[in-house]
């Protein structure tokens, strides 16, 4: 009798039926009743999850993020879409980008590939290897830190090289036995030294943890929209005199000048693997001109930005609506549609075999002679056939070239905003294929 009151969904791993009670009009419980996709709609409070249309009214009253969203809207530093850019258009999905590429004619596709090759050869000359293992980070590299802290060699190598490049670039310096730094290990005099670090897309915050451990920083702001377990916050707060603020907010909505405790404080901005448009949002957050509602005068947010280091990532997620240097792309003859095609190509770079450094291969011809001959002979019916006939290494190299062109535009945008810049490969591809680092510093930091 009791068996009849159970859900009839078979659980093969447990070798029994589901123990939940079935719905009144079904043999299955609420978890296992078949539902059509059309019944699910994005939650209006947080579109990252979906809810049944019939339950929408009740869900919006008790959505876990409702209280958080209301609390955030009351914060003085919350300004919806302040860093999003001026383009009022929807984001373009990867499937839409793919469809747009495959709808090109073969001639249009080949012309775009040739344009990418030509542009890369002319504007991506000044990218060099800069893998650093600074002495200041030895205690982390040798695991002479709290054993409770998570340790993954590839992440430690990336974090150390980011900090090593900042040190080599003249923004930070190990305070151990060195002169010309303040008590926190930053270059500068009393009127022009860095007093805080803002980590964008901080995640658990272990890049900042290494910076605090190895360079003595004691004023930290961690910007991250998601909640994480095993964060570095607990370890950081145990440090004497450490001031730590975690800002639970999307970078797109962050008015950095309105963070009261950061107002007027010289700071360093860092970010490791800022996915797709998050790099553009961060640059605009730190460097864009905004009007102060209090004084009604023009205020440059980069007055207090003394240095910046962003490890870019996930270029396939980039959007024209967010991209900082659309003018640069337009001047190169790249349209919005071609830009989105380039972002789709970038996924091929990280799909490749990275036992060898494909990003260094510049003499690989992206459309082989045999492909062009097949095209002329009518053996290729469309772009999908062209892509299928490209070798894996050809696709990977194309992806790397597109990533670098996109990043060079960002570098140029930072330079236009008065910063000295460098763009380097900060780790080998064998450690991470996402291995490019944008460095910038205020000219007065030199």
Secondary structure as UniProt FT lines:
FT   HELIX           3..5
FT   STRAND          10..11
FT   TURN            12..15
FT   STRAND          16..17
FT   TURN            24..25
FT   TURN            30..32
FT   HELIX           37..39
FT   STRAND          40..42
FT   TURN            47..48
FT   STRAND          50..52
FT   HELIX           53..55
FT   HELIX           56..62
FT   HELIX           64..73
FT   TURN            76..77
FT   TURN            80..83
FT   HELIX           94..102
FT   HELIX           106..123
FT   STRAND          128..129
FT   HELIX           135..137
FT   HELIX           138..141
FT   TURN            142..143
FT   TURN            147..148
FT   HELIX           153..168
FT   TURN            169..170
FT   TURN            176..177
FT   TURN            183..184
FT   STRAND          186..187
FT   TURN            190..191
FT   STRAND          196..200
FT   TURN            203..204
FT   HELIX           206..215
FT   STRAND          219..223
FT   HELIX           233..237
FT   TURN            240..241
FT   STRAND          243..247
FT   HELIX           251..253
FT   HELIX           256..258
FT   HELIX           260..262
FT   TURN            263..264
FT   STRAND          267..275
FT   HELIX           277..287
FT   STRAND          289..291
FT   TURN            293..295
FT   STRAND          298..300
FT   HELIX           301..303
FT   STRAND          305..313
FT   HELIX           315..317
FT   TURN            320..322
FT   TURN            324..325
FT   HELIX           326..331
FT   TURN            332..333
FT   HELIX           336..345
FT   HELIX           347..350
FT   TURN            354..355
FT   HELIX           358..360
FT   HELIX           369..376
FT   TURN            377..378
FT   HELIX           383..389
FT   HELIX           392..416
FT   TURN            417..418
FT   STRAND          419..425
FT   TURN            429..431
FT   STRAND          436..442
FT   HELIX           443..445
//
